[in-house]
C-alpha cells in the first residue's frame, strides 16, 4: 500500500480525504486553538494575512484564517498546493514576478497578494494534508529570516498535533458513548441481575474500556475481561481493593479520597491516575463511575469504567513541548541581542549610553515575555507579593524616557494579582504599549499615556488614554491581529468588556473586568470540592 500511495494520484487523494475525515475537522466552525497558532505565525512573520489551509478534493478549505473573507478557494490555483509538494517552508517572494502566479486573481485583484510563505502539514505517514501559510501585500525579496522559518516549521507541527488531538477526542467520545450505553443497560437490568448476568458479561467484555462494579460500601466485586488483560491479573483472583493497589503510589491517595467522597455523597466519580500495566509500566487512565439507585433513591451498586488516555496525555505533552521550544528560542534571542549590544558598546565607547538604555529595555521586554510565554507549573514565575500596578510598571519600563521617567503613568486603585491573570494582562498592555510606540502616544518624544484603574463593586475598570501623539483619522479599516489579541485577552480570558475609541487626540481603551479575574487561583480555591480533577 505504501508504494501505491506514493505513485498513484487517485489513491493519494483518497487516502488524504480518509485521514482528514478521521480528524472530524472538515467544514467545522473556527476554533481558538487553530486561530491562535495561525495568528502567532502571522505575527512573528510580520504578515497581515494568515491561514491554516487543508486540501479537500478540488478545494483548499481554511480551518483558520485572518485578513481574508473567503473560507475556501479552488485548489488547482492555490499557493498552498505548491507548498504541499516540497519539504520545508515554500516562499514566493514576489508573486507579480512569478510566472506561476503573476496572473492569479489574488495577485491582480483587489487582494493584491505579493508575498507567500507556507509550511506543509505532514501526517505520520508522510502525507501532505495542507499548509500553514502567511501572505503579505508587499513583495519581500529578502524572504523570511531564520527565526521566522523555524517558527513556521514548529507551528506547522503544532497544527498537526491539534489535528491528532481532535482524533483522540473523537475516539474518546465514541468510547464514552459506548460506556454510557453499557451503564444504562446495566441500570435497566439491576433488579434482575441474576438472570441477566450472561448478557451483562457479554456487553462488558465487548467494550474497549475496563469495566468494574462495586457494592454500595465500595467493595469491588466484578472486573471485565479487559481489566484482566490490561493489568495481567489472573481471572478469578481475589478482587476487593485490587484496583487500588495497582494505582501508582503517587496517585493512590488522590484516587482514594475522590472515591470516598463519591461513596459518601452519591455523586459521580471521575479521576485520572496512572494504572499498572501488565508490562510493568504505568499508563494514564481516566476512571469514572455512576451510582445505581433503587426506587427510593438509595444507592444499590456502582458501575465504573477505566479508559486508557495515555495517547491523549502524549499529545498534550507534545503540544506543550512545542510551545515551550518556540518560547525558549525567543528568550535566547533576547539574550543574544543584549550580548551583541554589550560587545558593540565596548568597541564604540561613545555609544555606551545608548547601548545601556537599549539593554535595559530589552531586559524589561524579556521579563514581560516570561509572563506571556507558555509555562509548566514548575517554570511559572512567582507573583507572590506583587500588585497589579507594580507588575505593570515593570512591563512599561522599556518605554521610559532618557531620564528614566515613566511615559506610561499609572494611577488609581491598585489590586491584588496572581500568576494565572499575568498572561492576559501582559498580552493586553504589551500590545497597547507596542502599538502606541509605533503609531500613537509613545511614537513621539512629547507623547504620553495615562492608565487609570478603579474598583467599582465587584468590577475592576482600567482606562488607557494616549495623548500628544500624531492625530488619529478615525477607526482603522478591518480587524487585525492586534485587535483580535485585545479582545481575546479581555473578553475571552478575563471575562470582561472591551471598548476602543479612536478620538483625534489619541486612542482610548476601556476594559471592564470582574475583580475576581485578577486572582483566579483564590477564586478557584473558594469553590466546593467535586472530586473531579482539572486537566493535568
C-alpha positions as CSV (number, residue, x, y, z in Angstrom):
1,X,0.0,0.0,0.0
2,X,2.9,2.4,0.9
3,X,4.3,2.2,-2.7
4,X,0.9,2.6,-4.3
5,X,0.2,5.7,-2.2
6,X,3.5,7.2,-3.3
7,X,2.8,6.8,-7.0
8,X,-1.0,6.8,-7.8
9,X,-2.6,10.3,-7.5
10,X,-6.1,8.8,-7.2
11,X,-5.0,6.6,-4.2
12,X,-3.2,9.6,-2.7
13,X,-6.3,11.8,-2.9
14,X,-8.5,9.0,-1.4
15,X,-6.1,8.5,1.5
16,X,-5.8,12.3,2.1
17,X,-9.6,12.5,2.4
18,X,-9.7,9.5,4.7
19,X,-7.1,11.0,7.0
20,X,-8.8,14.4,7.1
21,X,-12.2,12.8,7.9
22,X,-10.6,10.8,10.7
23,X,-9.9,14.2,12.4
24,X,-13.6,15.2,12.3
25,X,-12.4,18.7,11.2
26,X,-13.7,19.3,7.7
27,X,-16.1,22.3,7.4
28,X,-16.3,22.8,11.2
29,X,-16.5,26.2,12.9
30,X,-13.4,28.2,13.8
31,X,-11.6,27.0,16.9
32,X,-9.4,29.1,19.2
33,X,-6.5,26.7,19.3
34,X,-6.1,26.7,15.5
35,X,-6.7,30.5,15.3
36,X,-4.0,31.1,18.0
37,X,-1.4,29.1,16.1
38,X,-2.2,30.9,12.8
39,X,-2.2,34.4,14.4
40,X,1.1,33.7,16.1
41,X,2.7,32.6,12.7
42,X,1.4,35.8,11.0
43,X,2.6,38.0,13.9
44,X,6.1,36.5,14.1
45,X,6.4,36.7,10.3
46,X,5.1,40.3,10.3
47,X,2.4,39.3,7.8
48,X,-1.2,40.8,7.7
49,X,-2.8,37.6,6.4
50,X,-2.6,34.0,7.8
51,X,-4.3,30.7,7.1
52,X,-4.5,27.0,8.1
53,X,-5.3,25.5,4.7
54,X,-6.5,21.9,4.1
55,X,-6.6,20.2,0.7
56,X,-10.1,18.7,0.3
57,X,-10.9,17.3,-3.1
58,X,-10.8,20.2,-5.6
59,X,-10.9,22.9,-3.0
60,X,-8.5,24.4,-0.4
61,X,-10.5,24.9,2.8
62,X,-9.4,27.2,5.6
63,X,-9.7,25.9,9.1
64,X,-8.3,29.2,10.4
65,X,-7.9,32.5,8.6
66,X,-7.2,36.2,9.3
67,X,-7.2,39.0,6.8
68,X,-9.4,37.2,4.2
69,X,-13.2,36.8,3.9
70,X,-13.4,33.6,1.8
71,X,-13.4,30.3,3.7
72,X,-12.1,28.3,0.7
73,X,-10.7,28.7,-2.9
74,X,-10.2,26.4,-5.8
75,X,-7.3,24.0,-5.1
76,X,-5.8,23.9,-8.6
77,X,-4.8,27.6,-8.4
78,X,-3.9,27.8,-4.7
79,X,-0.5,28.8,-3.4
80,X,-0.7,26.1,-0.8
81,X,-0.8,23.4,-3.5
82,X,2.8,24.4,-4.2
83,X,3.8,24.2,-0.5
84,X,2.4,20.7,-0.3
85,X,4.7,19.4,-3.0
86,X,8.0,20.0,-1.2
87,X,9.5,19.8,2.3
88,X,10.4,22.9,4.4
89,X,8.9,26.4,4.0
90,X,8.0,27.4,0.5
91,X,8.3,31.1,-0.3
92,X,7.1,33.2,-3.2
93,X,8.9,36.5,-2.7
94,X,7.1,38.5,-5.4
95,X,4.1,36.8,-6.9
96,X,3.7,39.5,-9.6
97,X,7.1,38.5,-11.0
98,X,6.5,34.7,-10.6
99,X,5.2,33.1,-13.9
100,X,3.1,30.6,-12.0
101,X,1.2,33.3,-10.0
102,X,1.6,36.6,-11.9
103,X,-1.9,36.3,-13.4
104,X,-3.5,34.8,-10.3
105,X,-6.7,36.7,-9.3
106,X,-5.4,37.1,-5.7
107,X,-2.4,38.9,-7.1
108,X,-4.0,41.0,-9.9
109,X,-7.3,41.7,-8.0
110,X,-8.1,43.9,-5.0
111,X,-6.4,41.5,-2.6
112,X,-3.1,42.4,-4.1
113,X,-1.1,39.4,-2.7
114,X,2.6,39.7,-3.4
115,X,4.4,37.5,-0.9
116,X,3.6,34.0,0.3
117,X,5.3,31.6,2.8
118,X,3.8,28.1,3.6
119,X,4.9,25.2,5.7
120,X,3.3,21.8,4.7
121,X,1.1,19.9,7.2
122,X,2.5,16.3,7.1
123,X,0.9,13.4,8.9
124,X,2.9,10.4,10.4
125,X,2.9,8.5,7.1
126,X,4.4,11.4,5.2
127,X,1.1,12.5,3.5
128,X,0.7,16.3,2.9
129,X,-2.7,17.4,4.1
130,X,-2.4,21.2,3.6
131,X,-0.3,24.1,4.7
132,X,0.2,26.7,7.4
133,X,0.7,29.9,5.4
134,X,1.1,33.7,5.6
135,X,0.6,36.3,2.9
136,X,1.8,39.9,2.5
137,X,0.6,42.6,0.1
138,X,4.1,43.8,-0.4
139,X,6.9,41.9,-2.1
140,X,9.6,40.7,0.2
141,X,12.7,39.9,-1.9
142,X,14.7,39.0,1.3
143,X,12.1,36.4,2.3
144,X,11.7,35.2,5.9
145,X,14.6,35.2,8.3
146,X,16.0,32.1,10.1
147,X,13.8,32.6,13.2
148,X,10.7,33.1,11.1
149,X,11.4,30.0,9.0
150,X,12.0,27.9,12.2
151,X,8.7,29.3,13.7
152,X,6.7,28.3,10.6
153,X,8.1,24.7,10.8
154,X,7.4,24.4,14.5
155,X,3.9,25.8,14.3
156,X,3.0,23.6,11.3
157,X,3.9,20.6,13.6
158,X,1.7,22.2,16.3
159,X,-1.3,22.3,13.8
160,X,-0.7,18.5,13.2
161,X,-0.7,18.0,17.0
162,X,-4.0,19.8,17.3
163,X,-5.5,17.6,14.5
164,X,-4.2,14.4,16.2
165,X,-5.7,15.7,19.5
166,X,-9.1,16.1,17.7
167,X,-8.9,12.5,16.5
168,X,-8.1,11.3,20.1
169,X,-11.0,13.3,21.4
170,X,-13.3,11.8,18.8
171,X,-12.3,8.3,19.7
172,X,-12.7,9.1,23.4
173,X,-16.3,10.4,22.7
174,X,-17.1,7.2,20.9
175,X,-15.8,5.1,23.8
176,X,-17.7,7.3,26.3
177,X,-20.9,6.8,24.4
178,X,-20.4,3.1,24.4
179,X,-19.6,3.2,28.2
180,X,-22.8,5.2,28.8
181,X,-24.8,2.8,26.8
182,X,-23.4,-0.1,28.8
183,X,-24.1,1.6,32.1
184,X,-27.6,2.4,31.0
185,X,-28.2,-1.2,30.0
186,X,-26.9,-2.3,33.4
187,X,-29.3,0.2,35.1
188,X,-32.3,-1.4,33.4
189,X,-31.4,-4.9,34.4
190,X,-30.1,-4.3,38.1
191,X,-33.2,-5.7,39.6
192,X,-32.8,-8.8,37.5
193,X,-29.1,-9.1,37.7
194,X,-29.0,-12.9,38.4
195,X,-30.9,-14.0,35.3
196,X,-29.2,-11.4,33.1
197,X,-25.7,-12.0,34.2
198,X,-24.7,-13.7,30.9
199,X,-26.0,-10.7,28.9
200,X,-24.2,-8.2,31.0
201,X,-21.0,-10.2,30.9
202,X,-21.1,-10.2,27.1
203,X,-21.7,-6.4,26.9
204,X,-19.0,-5.6,29.4
205,X,-16.4,-7.9,27.8
206,X,-17.0,-6.5,24.3
207,X,-16.2,-2.9,25.5
208,X,-12.8,-1.4,24.8
209,X,-12.7,0.0,28.4
210,X,-12.1,-1.7,31.7
211,X,-15.4,-2.2,33.4
212,X,-15.9,-2.8,37.1
213,X,-18.7,-2.7,39.7
214,X,-18.8,-2.4,43.5
215,X,-21.2,-2.8,46.3
216,X,-22.6,0.4,48.0
217,X,-19.8,0.3,50.6
218,X,-17.2,0.5,47.8
219,X,-16.0,-3.2,47.8
220,X,-15.2,-4.2,44.2
221,X,-16.8,-7.5,43.2
222,X,-16.5,-7.5,39.4
223,X,-14.0,-6.7,36.7
224,X,-14.5,-7.4,33.0
225,X,-12.0,-9.3,30.7
226,X,-10.4,-6.0,29.5
227,X,-9.3,-5.2,33.1
228,X,-7.6,-8.6,33.5
229,X,-6.0,-8.2,30.1
230,X,-4.7,-4.7,30.9
231,X,-3.4,-5.5,34.4
232,X,-2.3,-9.0,33.8
233,X,-4.1,-10.3,37.0
234,X,-5.3,-13.9,36.8
235,X,-9.0,-14.2,36.2
236,X,-10.8,-15.4,39.3
237,X,-8.2,-14.0,41.6
238,X,-9.4,-12.2,44.8
239,X,-10.9,-8.8,43.9
240,X,-11.7,-6.4,46.8
241,X,-9.3,-3.4,46.6
242,X,-7.0,-4.9,43.9
243,X,-7.6,-1.9,41.7
244,X,-6.3,0.5,44.4
245,X,-3.1,-1.4,44.9
246,X,-2.3,-1.2,41.1
247,X,-2.6,2.6,41.1
248,X,0.8,4.5,41.0
249,X,1.8,5.3,44.7
250,X,1.9,9.0,43.9
251,X,-1.8,8.9,42.7
252,X,-3.3,6.4,45.3
253,X,-4.3,8.9,48.0
254,X,-5.9,11.3,45.5
255,X,-7.9,8.5,43.9
256,X,-9.0,7.0,47.2
257,X,-10.0,10.5,48.5
258,X,-12.2,11.1,45.5
259,X,-13.7,7.5,45.7
260,X,-14.5,8.0,49.4
261,X,-16.2,11.4,48.6
262,X,-18.4,9.7,46.0
263,X,-19.4,6.9,48.3
264,X,-20.3,9.4,50.9
265,X,-22.3,11.8,48.7
266,X,-23.5,9.6,45.9
267,X,-22.0,12.0,43.4
268,X,-20.5,10.6,40.2
269,X,-16.8,9.6,40.4
270,X,-14.2,10.8,38.0
271,X,-10.4,10.9,38.4
272,X,-7.2,10.5,36.3
273,X,-4.4,8.3,37.6
274,X,-1.6,6.0,36.4
275,X,-2.5,2.3,36.5
276,X,-0.1,-0.6,36.5
277,X,0.1,-2.3,33.1
278,X,0.9,-6.0,32.7
279,X,4.2,-4.9,31.1
280,X,5.3,-3.4,34.4
281,X,4.9,0.2,33.4
282,X,2.2,2.7,34.4
283,X,-0.3,4.1,31.9
284,X,-2.6,7.1,32.4
285,X,-6.2,6.1,32.9
286,X,-9.5,8.0,33.2
287,X,-11.7,6.3,35.8
288,X,-15.4,7.1,36.0
289,X,-18.3,5.6,38.0
290,X,-22.0,6.2,38.3
291,X,-24.3,5.1,41.2
292,X,-27.3,2.8,40.5
293,X,-30.3,3.7,42.8
294,X,-33.5,1.9,43.7
295,X,-37.0,3.4,43.6
296,X,-36.3,5.0,47.0
297,X,-33.2,6.8,45.7
298,X,-30.8,4.6,47.7
299,X,-27.5,3.6,46.0
300,X,-27.5,-0.2,45.5
301,X,-24.5,-0.6,43.3
302,X,-21.7,1.4,41.5
303,X,-20.7,0.7,37.9
304,X,-17.5,2.2,36.6
305,X,-15.2,2.3,33.6
306,X,-11.4,2.8,33.1
307,X,-10.3,4.4,29.8
308,X,-6.7,4.3,28.6
309,X,-5.8,8.0,28.0
310,X,-2.0,7.6,27.5
311,X,-2.2,8.7,23.9
312,X,-4.1,11.9,24.8
313,X,-1.5,12.7,27.5
314,X,1.2,12.2,25.0
315,X,-0.4,14.6,22.6
316,X,-0.9,17.2,25.3
317,X,2.7,16.9,26.3
318,X,3.9,17.2,22.7
319,X,1.8,20.4,22.3
320,X,3.3,21.9,25.5
321,X,6.8,20.9,24.4
322,X,6.5,22.6,21.0
323,X,5.2,25.8,22.6
324,X,8.0,25.8,25.2
325,X,10.6,25.1,22.5
326,X,9.5,28.1,20.5
327,X,9.3,30.3,23.6
328,X,12.8,29.2,24.6
329,X,14.2,30.2,21.3
330,X,12.6,33.6,21.5
331,X,14.1,34.0,25.0
332,X,17.5,33.2,23.6
333,X,17.1,35.9,21.0
334,X,16.7,38.5,23.8
335,X,19.9,37.2,25.4
336,X,21.8,37.3,22.1
337,X,20.7,40.8,21.2
338,X,21.7,42.1,24.7
339,X,25.1,40.4,24.4
340,X,25.7,42.0,21.0
341,X,24.8,45.4,22.3
342,X,27.3,45.0,25.2
343,X,30.0,43.9,22.8
344,X,29.4,46.8,20.4
345,X,29.5,49.3,23.3
346,X,33.0,48.1,24.3
347,X,34.1,48.6,20.7
348,X,32.4,52.0,20.4
349,X,32.6,53.8,23.8
350,X,30.7,56.8,22.5
351,X,27.6,54.6,22.1
352,X,27.8,53.3,25.7
353,X,24.9,55.3,27.0
354,X,22.7,54.2,24.1
355,X,23.7,50.6,24.5
356,X,22.9,50.7,28.2
357,X,19.5,52.2,27.6
358,X,18.7,49.7,24.9
359,X,19.8,46.7,27.1
360,X,17.6,48.0,29.9
361,X,14.6,48.0,27.5
362,X,15.5,44.6,26.1
363,X,15.7,43.1,29.6
364,X,12.3,44.6,30.5
365,X,10.8,43.1,27.4
366,X,12.4,39.7,28.3
367,X,10.8,39.9,31.7
368,X,7.4,40.6,30.2
369,X,7.9,37.7,27.8
370,X,8.4,35.4,30.9
371,X,4.7,36.0,31.8
372,X,3.3,35.8,28.2
373,X,5.1,32.6,27.2
374,X,3.7,29.1,27.8
375,X,4.6,27.6,31.2
376,X,4.6,24.4,33.1
377,X,3.6,24.6,36.8
378,X,7.3,24.4,37.8
379,X,8.5,27.1,35.3
380,X,5.7,29.6,36.0
381,X,7.1,32.9,37.5
382,X,6.0,33.7,41.0
383,X,4.0,36.8,41.7
384,X,3.9,36.5,45.5
385,X,3.6,39.9,47.0
386,X,3.3,41.6,43.6
387,X,0.4,44.0,42.9
388,X,-1.1,44.8,39.6
389,X,0.4,48.3,39.5
390,X,3.9,47.0,40.3
391,X,3.6,44.4,37.6
392,X,2.5,47.0,35.0
393,X,5.3,49.4,35.9
394,X,7.8,46.7,35.3
395,X,6.1,45.9,32.0
396,X,6.3,49.5,30.9
397,X,10.0,50.1,31.8
398,X,11.1,49.8,28.1
399,X,9.1,52.9,27.2
400,X,10.6,55.2,29.9
401,X,12.3,58.4,28.6
402,X,16.1,59.0,28.6
403,X,15.9,60.3,32.2
404,X,14.2,57.1,33.3
405,X,10.9,59.0,33.9
406,X,7.8,56.8,33.0
407,X,5.9,57.7,29.9
408,X,3.1,55.4,30.9
409,X,1.7,56.9,34.1
410,X,-0.3,54.6,36.3
411,X,-2.8,55.9,38.8
412,X,-5.9,54.9,40.7
413,X,-6.7,51.9,42.9
414,X,-4.2,49.1,43.0
415,X,-5.3,45.4,43.2
416,X,-4.0,42.0,44.3
417,X,-2.8,39.9,41.4
418,X,-1.8,36.3,40.8
419,X,0.1,34.4,38.1
420,X,-2.9,33.0,36.3
421,X,-4.0,36.5,35.4
422,X,-0.5,37.5,34.3
423,X,-0.7,36.2,30.8
424,X,-3.9,38.0,29.6
425,X,-3.0,41.2,31.4
426,X,0.6,41.2,30.0
427,X,-0.7,40.4,26.5
428,X,-3.3,43.3,26.7
429,X,-0.9,46.1,27.8
430,X,2.1,44.8,25.9
431,X,0.1,45.1,22.7
432,X,-1.3,48.5,23.6
433,X,2.2,49.8,24.5
434,X,3.8,48.4,21.4
435,X,1.1,50.0,19.1
436,X,1.5,53.3,21.0
437,X,5.2,53.2,20.4
438,X,4.7,52.6,16.7
439,X,1.8,54.8,15.9
440,X,0.4,56.6,18.9
441,X,1.2,58.5,22.1
442,X,4.6,56.9,22.6
443,X,5.8,57.4,19.0
444,X,7.0,61.0,19.6
445,X,9.1,62.3,22.5
446,X,6.4,64.6,23.8
447,X,3.7,61.9,23.8
448,X,2.4,60.3,27.0
449,X,-0.1,57.6,28.2
450,X,-2.1,57.5,31.3
451,X,-3.5,54.3,32.7
452,X,-6.2,54.8,35.4
453,X,-7.6,51.9,37.4
454,X,-10.8,51.9,39.5
455,X,-12.6,49.4,41.7
456,X,-16.4,49.6,41.3
457,X,-18.1,47.0,43.4
458,X,-17.2,43.6,42.0
459,X,-15.8,45.1,38.9
460,X,-12.3,46.5,38.1
461,X,-12.1,49.1,35.4
462,X,-8.9,50.1,33.5
463,X,-8.8,53.1,31.2
464,X,-5.8,53.6,28.8
465,X,-5.6,57.1,27.3
466,X,-3.0,58.2,24.8
467,X,-2.1,61.9,24.2
468,X,0.4,64.1,22.5
469,X,0.9,61.7,19.6
470,X,0.0,62.0,15.9
471,X,-3.7,63.0,15.3
472,X,-5.9,60.0,14.6
473,X,-8.1,59.9,11.5
474,X,-10.7,57.5,12.8
475,X,-11.1,53.8,13.4
476,X,-8.7,51.7,11.3
477,X,-10.2,49.6,8.5
478,X,-10.5,45.9,9.1
479,X,-9.7,43.9,12.2
480,X,-6.0,42.8,12.5
481,X,-4.1,40.6,14.9
482,X,-3.7,43.3,17.5
483,X,-7.5,43.9,17.8
484,X,-8.1,40.1,18.0
485,X,-5.4,39.8,20.7
486,X,-7.0,42.6,22.8
487,X,-10.5,41.0,22.5
488,X,-9.0,37.6,23.3
489,X,-7.3,38.9,26.5
490,X,-10.2,41.0,27.9
491,X,-13.3,39.2,26.7
492,X,-12.0,35.7,26.2
493,X,-9.6,35.1,29.1
494,X,-10.6,37.7,31.7
495,X,-14.4,37.5,31.0
496,X,-14.7,41.3,30.7
497,X,-15.9,44.0,28.2
498,X,-13.6,46.0,25.9
499,X,-14.3,49.4,24.2
500,X,-11.9,51.3,21.9
501,X,-12.4,55.0,20.9
502,X,-10.2,56.5,18.2
503,X,-10.5,60.2,19.0
504,X,-8.4,62.8,17.2
505,X,-6.4,63.5,20.4
506,X,-5.4,59.8,20.9
507,X,-6.7,56.3,21.4
508,X,-8.8,55.5,24.5
509,X,-9.3,51.9,25.6
510,X,-11.8,50.9,28.3
511,X,-11.5,47.5,29.9
512,X,-14.2,46.5,32.4
513,X,-13.5,43.1,34.0
514,X,-14.6,41.1,37.1
515,X,-12.4,41.9,40.0
516,X,-12.1,38.2,40.7
517,X,-10.4,37.7,37.3
518,X,-7.2,39.2,38.7
519,X,-7.0,36.5,41.4
520,X,-8.4,33.3,39.7
521,X,-6.4,31.0,41.9
522,X,-8.0,32.5,45.0
523,X,-11.5,32.3,43.4
524,X,-10.9,28.7,42.4
525,X,-9.9,27.9,46.0
526,X,-13.3,29.1,47.2
527,X,-15.2,26.6,45.0
528,X,-16.7,23.4,46.6
529,X,-14.7,20.2,46.1
530,X,-16.3,17.9,43.4
531,X,-13.8,15.1,43.4
532,X,-13.2,15.7,39.7
533,X,-9.6,16.7,39.0
534,X,-8.8,19.5,36.5
535,X,-6.9,18.6,33.3
536,X,-3.3,18.0,34.0
